[in-house]
Amino acid sequence: ALKLLEESGNDIKLVITDEMMPGMSGHELSGKMKLKYPEMPIILISGYLSGIDDSVFELQNFVKILMKPVSIAELDVVIREVLRESPETL
């Protein structure tokens, strides 16, 4: 994901990530992205957030945190809302 963002930085308008991934968590990925792309909106999707301090998520500035299962309709609404609010897409 980081490599893809590096290669396509300005073409990507939104990142959607899961919290539980092999090698790096969603909040760790977000932290790395925010260093280089501080305005990039990031949506976190997870089925399990228990045991993770809320301050971790506040620091990452996720625009939305969705709990699994997420319907396509719900994801569609959230993506449209986020892109509509993003200065990059105006």
C-alpha positions, -999 to +999 in steps of 0.1 A: +000+000+000+028+024+009+046+016-024+014+021-044+008+054-027+043+065-034+040+056-071+005+071-076+004+097-048-016+124-065-039+100-083-052+084-051-079+104-033-088+081-005-074+051+013-095+023+028-076-001+051-084-029+075-070-028+111-058-064+111-034-071+083-003-092+080+029-073+088+014-040+097-019-028+114-042-003+098-033+023+123+004+017+118-001+021+080-021+053+086+006+067+107+032+062+080+009+076+053+001+107+074+038+116+076+041+120+039+005+126+029-011+145+059-042+155+039-050+119+027-084+108+040-083+073+055-112+051+063-105+022+087-126-010+085-123-036+113-142-064+129-122-061+161-110-030+178-112-042+214-080-037+234-067-008+213-065+026+230-089+052+215-061+077+215-042+056+189-071+061+164-075+098+173-038+104+164-043+088+130-071+112+121-092+085+104-121+103+087-143+073+095-140+040+113-164+013+102-171-020+119-175-052+099-196-064+083-199-033+061-224-034+033-216-021-001-243+005+002-229+018+035-194+019+021-207+037-010-223+064+012-192+069+033-169+071+003-191+097-014-193+117+019-156+117+024-147+126-012-173+154-012-157+169+020-121+164+008-104+196-005-085+175-031-118+166-049-134+200-049 
